[in-house]
Amino acid sequence: MISPEQVTQFQRDGFVILDQILTPDQVARANAALDRIFRGEVNA
């Protein structure tokens, strides 16, 4: 859940930084998927 202050920041700045939104495993899996894409191993 985001705080009212984060909502205000988003409305003001157009973005908000959310710490630790993903688990370390999710980050590792996303990085591995991006590595495959950048190596051209994924047809998109």
C-alpha beads as a LAMMPS data file, in Angstrom:
LAMMPS data file: protein, C-alpha beads

44 atoms
43 bonds

1 atom types
1 bond types

-500.0 500.0 xlo xhi
-500.0 500.0 ylo yhi
-500.0 500.0 zlo zhi

Masses

1 110.0

Atoms # bond

1 1 1 0.000 0.000 0.000
2 1 1 1.278 3.471 -0.786
3 1 1 1.013 6.363 1.612
4 1 1 -0.935 9.580 1.077
5 1 1 2.422 11.361 0.832
6 1 1 3.478 9.061 -2.006
7 1 1 0.205 9.764 -3.824
8 1 1 0.834 13.494 -3.464
9 1 1 4.384 13.082 -4.752
10 1 1 3.112 11.100 -7.741
11 1 1 0.502 13.719 -8.543
12 1 1 3.096 16.480 -8.227
13 1 1 6.090 14.830 -9.909
14 1 1 4.537 12.194 -12.159
15 1 1 6.487 9.378 -10.495
16 1 1 7.131 7.849 -7.108
17 1 1 9.993 5.652 -5.937
18 1 1 8.833 2.517 -4.157
19 1 1 11.514 0.696 -2.171
20 1 1 11.618 -3.094 -2.095
21 1 1 8.550 -3.505 -4.296
22 1 1 9.989 -6.724 -5.771
23 1 1 11.562 -9.649 -3.980
24 1 1 15.211 -10.493 -4.729
25 1 1 14.000 -13.592 -6.615
26 1 1 11.690 -11.491 -8.802
27 1 1 14.545 -9.104 -9.593
28 1 1 16.843 -12.003 -10.497
29 1 1 14.206 -13.559 -12.771
30 1 1 13.532 -10.217 -14.488
31 1 1 17.264 -9.661 -14.995
32 1 1 17.655 -13.140 -16.484
33 1 1 14.750 -12.513 -18.864
34 1 1 16.207 -9.175 -19.941
35 1 1 19.599 -10.803 -20.516
36 1 1 17.943 -13.339 -22.851
37 1 1 16.156 -10.541 -24.719
38 1 1 19.345 -8.500 -25.145
39 1 1 21.220 -11.575 -26.410
40 1 1 18.498 -12.010 -29.043
41 1 1 17.292 -15.320 -27.649
42 1 1 13.659 -14.184 -27.431
43 1 1 11.491 -13.459 -30.449
44 1 1 9.291 -10.527 -29.611

Bonds

1 1 1 2
2 1 2 3
3 1 3 4
4 1 4 5
5 1 5 6
6 1 6 7
7 1 7 8
8 1 8 9
9 1 9 10
10 1 10 11
11 1 11 12
12 1 12 13
13 1 13 14
14 1 14 15
15 1 15 16
16 1 16 17
17 1 17 18
18 1 18 19
19 1 19 20
20 1 20 21
21 1 21 22
22 1 22 23
23 1 23 24
24 1 24 25
25 1 25 26
26 1 26 27
27 1 27 28
28 1 28 29
29 1 29 30
30 1 30 31
31 1 31 32
32 1 32 33
33 1 33 34
34 1 34 35
35 1 35 36
36 1 36 37
37 1 37 38
38 1 38 39
39 1 39 40
40 1 40 41
41 1 41 42
42 1 42 43
43 1 43 44
